[in-house]
Amino acid sequence: MSEPLLVYPDPPPPELVRTLDLGGYNWKAVGNAQEPEGRWLGAVVAVNENPEDAFGFCRALSRRGLDIPVLLLVSGTHLDELEMRDDLYADFCLTPFHQRELEARLAHLVWRSGTTLRPELIEYGPLVLNVETYQATIAGRPLDLTYMEYELLKFLAGSPGKVFTRETLLSRVWGYDYFGGARTVDVHVRRLRAKLGEEHAGLITTVRSVGYRFGLSRWER
C-alpha cells in the first residue's frame, strides 16, 4: 500500500496506535491540517475533550481540497456533536472501541478510497497474529512475546486442531540444526500459556505421550 492513513491528533490515542500497527497500516500522525501533503488513503480523527479542534481539522482538510474519507473516533458524550456535520466525515466509531469493530470500519474506509488492504493475519477466536508486523493480541490485549514464542504460536495457530510432537516442533520452529532438547518446547509452551492468560491458556493443549495441539479439531468445533 503506497498511501498512508492520516491520523489526528499527534500523538494519537495508544489503543488506536495498537490497532493500526496490528493491522499493518502505513500511517502518519499530524498535529494540524497544514502538515499533510501528497496522497492519503484516508483519515482517522479522534474527537477528544476539545471536539471543535477535531471538527476544525476536518474542515481544514476540506478547504485544502484533500478529498479523503474521514473516520471519526467519538465518545458517547460527544455523539450529539455529530449532528449537522455529516459533510465532515464518512463514518464514525464510538470509543472506547472494540478492536474488531474498528478494524471493520477501517477496512470500509479503505474500500471507500478504492484501495484494498489485506494484511496477512492468523485469526483463531480471540487470538490475532499479524504475520507482517510480528504482533499478536488476545481478546484485543497485546501480547509481549519473544521471537521464538511468536514463531511457536504462529506455527501452532496456523494448523488448528493438528497435533505436533515435540520433535516436529523443534525441527519446524527452531530448525533442523538446533541441538536443544524437547524440554525447550515445554518451556516455551508454558511461557505462552502464561502470557495468554488463565482464560485463554487452554488454546494450547497437551496431548499425552504425543505433544501439543492448538485449538480444536474440526470434529470438535
Residue pairs with C-beta under 8 A, 6 or more apart in sequence:
1 25
1 26
1 41
1 115
1 117
2 39
3 26
3 38
3 39
3 40
3 41
3 113
3 115
4 25
4 26
4 27
4 28
4 40
4 41
5 20
5 25
5 26
5 27
5 28
5 40
5 41
5 42
5 43
5 44
5 106
6 27
6 28
6 30
6 36
6 40
6 41
6 42
6 43
6 44
6 68
7 16
7 20
7 27
7 28
7 29
7 30
7 43
7 44
7 45
8 29
8 30
8 31
8 43
8 44
8 45
8 46
8 54
8 57
9 29
9 30
9 31
9 46
9 48
9 53
9 54
9 57
10 29
10 30
10 31
11 17
11 29
12 29
12 44
12 46
13 46
13 73
13 95
15 96
15 97
16 44
16 46
16 73
16 102
18 99
18 137
18 142
19 99
19 102
19 103
19 106
20 27
20 44
20 106
21 133
21 135
22 99
22 128
22 130
22 133
22 135
22 137
22 142
23 103
23 106
23 117
23 119
23 130
24 117
24 119
24 120
24 130
24 132
24 133
25 106
25 117
25 119
26 41
27 44
30 36
32 57
32 60
33 56
33 57
33 60
33 61
33 64
34 60
36 61
36 64
36 66
40 66
40 68
41 68
41 109
41 110
41 113
41 115
41 117
42 68
42 69
42 70
42 71
42 90
42 109
42 110
42 112
42 113
43 58
43 61
43 68
43 69
43 70
43 71
44 70
44 71
44 73
44 106
44 109
45 54
45 57
45 58
45 70
45 71
45 72
45 73
45 89
46 54
46 72
46 73
46 95
47 54
47 55
47 72
47 73
47 74
47 75
47 78
47 81
48 54
51 74
51 78
51 81
54 72
55 81
55 85
55 88
58 70
58 72
58 88
58 89
59 88
61 68
61 70
62 87
62 88
68 113
69 90
69 91
69 109
69 112
69 113
70 88
70 89
70 90
70 91
71 89
71 90
71 91
71 92
71 93
71 105
71 106
71 109
72 82
72 88
72 89
72 91
72 92
72 93
73 92
73 93
73 95
73 97
73 102
74 81
74 82
74 92
74 93
74 94
74 95
75 94
75 95
76 94
79 94
82 89
82 92
90 109
90 112
91 105
91 108
91 109
93 101
93 102
93 105
98 140
99 128
99 137
99 140
100 140
107 117
110 116
110 117
119 130
119 131
119 132
119 133
120 130
120 131
120 132
121 128
121 129
121 130
121 131
122 128
122 129
122 131
122 154
122 157
122 158
123 129
124 157
124 160
124 203
124 214
124 215
125 203
125 215
126 138
126 139
126 140
126 200
127 136
127 137
127 138
127 157
127 196
127 200
127 203
128 136
128 137
128 138
129 135
129 136
129 150
129 153
129 154
129 157
130 136
131 154
134 147
134 150
135 142
136 142
136 143
136 145
136 150
136 153
137 143
138 196
138 197
138 200
139 199
139 200
141 197
143 195
143 196
144 195
145 153
145 192
145 195
148 173
148 174
148 188
149 188
149 191
149 192
149 195
151 173
152 169
152 173
152 185
152 188
152 189
152 192
153 192
153 214
155 164
155 169
155 172
155 173
156 164
156 169
156 204
156 212
156 213
156 214
157 214
157 215
159 214
160 214
160 215
160 216
160 217
161 213
161 214
161 215
161 216
161 217
161 218
161 220
162 213
162 214
162 217
163 207
163 210
163 211
163 212
163 213
164 172
164 211
164 212
164 213
165 210
165 211
166 182
166 185
166 186
166 211
166 212
167 182
168 211
169 185
169 211
169 212
170 178
170 180
170 182
170 184
170 185
171 178
174 180
174 184
178 184
185 211
185 212
189 204
189 206
189 212
192 204
193 201
193 204
194 201
196 203
196 204
203 214
203 215
204 212
204 213
204 214
205 212
205 213
205 214
206 212
207 213
